């Protein structure tokens, strides 16, 4: 039983679609995994890093505290 050209072409087209389908499924799975990783990062990011606005607020508070300390030290030196 010999295969005619139509059967060979059908077999090759089917094999081609199977390969394309396999790679498409792999790409979709990787995309889902990447989206999950991005969502995890989005959740973890605020707990690991400080926003710029929060940093500025805290640095201003520290600067004000240091200014008060230096003023008090200068007053003590002036009294002596």
Secondary structure, 3 states (H helix, E strand, C coil): CCCCHHHHHHHHHHHHHHHHHHHHHHHHHHHHHHHHHHHHHHHHHHHHCCCHHHHHHHHHHHHHHHHHHHHHHHHHHHHC
